[in-house]
């Protein structure tokens, strides 16, 4: 005779715990951006290649965790939230790692470096983007923690405030990107037109990591409110 699992067993095996692990793996990729660009801006392309390889490896770890979540996500009445919402959260989280890998691949492939005078602004921009991703993963963690209390109104409000913080940091990254574009434009005469085009593309892609992070926080909020 089949026996339904105890509620404690259901909560202990919550898919949100596995999704949190995936989010943290994606964040590990994003956190490598500063290390990678420190290497490129110093002209150490050997180190840049090594860091790019580390990013690829970390992105592969995130991919494995993504597949693990997809393969083991439970079905049926014991799901406390929509399976589709959980899969969508995993998909959006994964874009942070994928975008990071693409950024490093594009930069390394053409050995692209920004003008040295942009270093301070560039690293501030990258740090802000990384902070956006960190805060977004914090929302995922809060959603997993609060799922144990069945998402009471107070807890949902807390997650909402965390999402507002993510949005604020993401807007800061947008402003920093605009300023960097203006500074880069002032150096265009010293850069080949093709390299300039790709440098602008890199700035845009770095910003997209923050955009993806904001979407992660919004997806987690939807789950918390469901």
N, C-alpha and C positions, 0 to 999 in steps of 0.2 A: 504494500500500500504506500503510495507516494505521500510524503509529508511536506507541507509548505515550509520554507526556511523561516527561522525566527527573524523578527524585525532587526535585531542586533546584527545578524549575519548579513542581512540585506544592506544595511547602512555601511558595514565594514568593507563590503565589496563594491561600494559606490563607484560607478564609472567616472565620476568627477575626480577621484583620486588619481586615476590613470591619465585623465586628460590634463590634470595639473602637472604630472611628470612630463608630458609632451610639451606643455607650455614652457616649462623650465628648460627643456632641451633646446627649444627654439630660441629662448632668451640667451642661452650659452653662445649661440651663433652670433646674435646681435652684439653681444658684449665684446666679440673679437674685432669689431669694426675699428675701434680706436687703435688697437694693437697693429692691425693691418695698415692703416693709414699713417701711423707713426713710422712704420718701415718704409713706405713709399715716399713719404715726405723727406726722409733722411737719405733717400737714394739707395737704400739697401734692398735690392730686388731679390737677392738670395733669401733674406729673411722674409720678405713679402711673399715669396713663393711658398715658404714653409708655413706661414700663417694662413695663406689661402688654402693650403692642403688641410690644415687643422679645421678650417671653416667647412670644407667639403666633408670631412669626417664627421663633424658635429651635426651637419645637416643630414647625413646618412643615418645617424643615431635617431634624430628626430623623425625621419621617415619610417624607421623600424618601429618606433613607438606609435606613430600614426597608424600603421598597419595593424599593430597589436590591439589598439583601441577599436579599430573598425571591425576586426575579426571577433573580438570578445565582448563587444557591446551587447548587453542582454536585451532580449525582446520580451514583450508581454506585460502583464499587469503589475509586475514588481518594479517597472520603470517609473520613478517618481517625476521625471521630466520627459519632454518629447525627445525621442531618439533622433529625429531630424535636426532638432536644435543642437543636440550634443555633437552630431556629425558636422554641422555647420561651424560650430566653435572650433573643432579640430582643424577643419579646412582653413579657416581664417588664421589660426595660430601658425599653421604651416607656412603661410605666405611670408611671415617674418623671416623664417630661416631661408626659404627659397630666394627671397629678395637679397638677403645678405650674401648668399653664395653668388648670385648673379653680379652683384656690385664688385666683389673681389675678383671674379673671373674677368669682367670687362676691364677693370683697372690693370690687372696683371697682364692680360693678353696684349694690351697696347702700351704697357709700362707708362701709365698716365700718372702724372703728379701735378698738383696744383702749385701755382706760384708761391714761393716761400713766404711772402708777405701775408698770405692768407692763412698761415698755419694756426694762429690764435683763434681766428673766427671759425675755421674749419673744425677744429677740435671741440670748440664750444658747441657747434652745431651737432656734431656726432654724439657728444655727451648728452645733449638734450634729447636727441632721438632715442638713444639708449635708455635714458630715464623714462621716456614715454613707454617703451616696451616693458621696463621693470614695473612700472605702476600698473600696466595692463595685466601683467601676470599676477600682481598682487590682488587684482579684482577676481581673477580666476581662483586664486587660493582662498579668498574670502567667500566666494560662492561655494567652494567645496566645504569649507568649515561650517558655513551657515546652513548647508543642506541638512545637517544633522538636527537642526532645530526647526525643520519644515518651513524655512523661509518666512518667519514672522515679519510683521510690518516694520518693526524696528530694525531688524536685520537687513531687510530689503532697502530701507532708507540709507543705511550705512553703505551698502554697495553702491547706491546711487551717488552718494557723496564722493566715493572713490572714483567713479566714472567721470564726475565733473573735474576732478583733479587731473585725470588723464587728458581730457579735452583741453584743459588750460595749458598743459605742457606741450601738447601737439600744436596748439596755436603759436606757442613760442617758437617751436621748430620751424613753422612756416615763415615767421618773421625773420628768423636767422637765415633761412634759405634765400629769401628775397635780398637781404643785405649782402650775402655772399655772391649772388648773381651780379649785383651791381659792382662789387669789388673785382670780380673776375672780368667783367666787361672792360674795366679800366686797364686790364693787362692783355687784352686780346691781340694787340699789335705785336706782342712778344711771343705769341703762341701760334702754332700752325692752325689754320682754320678747321681742319679735321679734328685735331686734338681738342680745340676749344669746344667744338660741338659735343664731343664725348664727355668733356669735363662738366658741361651743363647737364648732360644726361645723368652723370654720376650724382650730381647734386639733387636732381629730381628723384632718382632711385633711392638715395639715402632718406629723403623726405617721405617716400612711400612706405618705408619701414615704420615710421611713426603713424602714418595713415592706417596701416594694417593693425598696429597696436591699438589704436582707438577703436577699430572695428571689433577687435577681440573683447575689449571691455564692454562694448555695447551688446555683443552676443551673450556674454556672461550675465549681463544685467537682465536680458530677456529670460534667461534660464531661471534666474533668481526670482523674477516676478511671475513665473508661470505657475 
